[in-house]
């Protein structure tokens, strides 16, 4: 079917699904110039139309208003510093609720049916969201020290203490101002103050103090991607607390997924990589009423040893399924072997039913170079519910979370480009990432629904972005920008 889904009505409908009016506005009512829903619409639209920097974001508001007039609350230009000031003040939970509403709306429309796999499947994978360097962190210290100076100054003006008390308050103010002046130096005192600040106000961040180099802040998290549908959309995103690792954050993530989508029937199976697999996680997935398909490695002890013992020696002739594909100029062949664990599982893995080995052989014809890799998995599904062929498909489909969500956000939307970052604040970075996932959802669904007229194939990411740009901004683009499109 020939179809162009990148239309102004299409993006309007999906922005309405988010219900931005339900997001709490952190600004004082008296100082509000632009309604919060209009700003959020502008931010997501900027993602969809390929705006990378805050400067380009400001230009998009000008271009849209010039072409469409008043559109989705946009009536005039919104300055870039309006966005940069607002992002760190927004609540991540409120914006993630908007993402969840968008996902549920697409599910009701039938755009997220399990077409790639027979059962709704979610792939969970960890992601490094951002690294904030000392220059960014010293700005946090500057703001905190300035706040302390202001509080001390106000206390000095309002206090009714004697002259000696007033002198002491003045000295406190002067001391805070001196500390602010030397904020750029990563001294032990400043690092200690930063550590306290992070633990109290930014628990989702991890402060790293290396032996060599300046301290920096890492923001990590999980993404949950629906890999069973043609449109592989991110259905949830959760930052990992700074005091733990990915596996330690998994229980809370699984509880949130169940609370958000438990009644929708969106998925019945969860896949994880080895870094997010544990006996506790597998048991919790079963307890939530889902099946698991988890990768295991040597750190999983006896279970991995049993998988190697039962499957490691089997030859290609004994494989139960195989598949050959061409990837990046290489001929790649996959083989699968399966071992039945029976009705009682293996040791403490009483809910496990199968162990699987997948071997990947990649050959580069021009050079003859050949690489071989093996992965092992543990499954909770019985053999009659998941054939070897289907199991091989599931093992490959898991990596759509990396190719379809992480790679697209990094390469197409340039999430990792520090020079183009919308925010360098711990909260602002996470908020910007959530908004980017909303924009990516619109692009993913639009790309799946669209077909090129001359070959009936799906459009590329850049083509979908360009179509939205032409729909919203074409008549007022600069000559150079128009030629690029």
Secondary structure, DSSP 8 states (H G I E B T S, - for coil): --B----HHHHHHHHHHH-GGGS---S-GGG--S-HHHHHHHHHHHHHTT--SHHHHHHHHHHHHHHHSSBTTB-S---HHHHHHHHTTS-HHHHHHHHHHHHHHHHHHTTT---SSSS-EEEEEEEEEEEE-HHHHHHHHHHHHHHHHHHHHHHHHH----HHHHHHHHHHHHHHHHHHHTTTS--HHHHHHHHHHHHHH-TTEEEE--SSS--EEEEEEEEEEE-SSSS--EEEEEE--TTS-HHHHHHHHHHHHHHHHTTTT--SEEEE-GGG--HHHHHHHHHTT-EEEEEE-GGGTHHHHHHHHHHTT--GGG-SEEEEEEETTEEEEEEEEEEE--TT-BTTBTT--EEEEEEEEEEETTTTEEEEEEEEEEE-S-TTTS-HHHHHHHHHHTTHIIIIIIHIIIIIS-TT-GGG-S--SHHHHHHHHHHHHHHHHHHHHHHHH-B-TTT-----HHHHHHHHHHHHHGGG--HHHHHH-
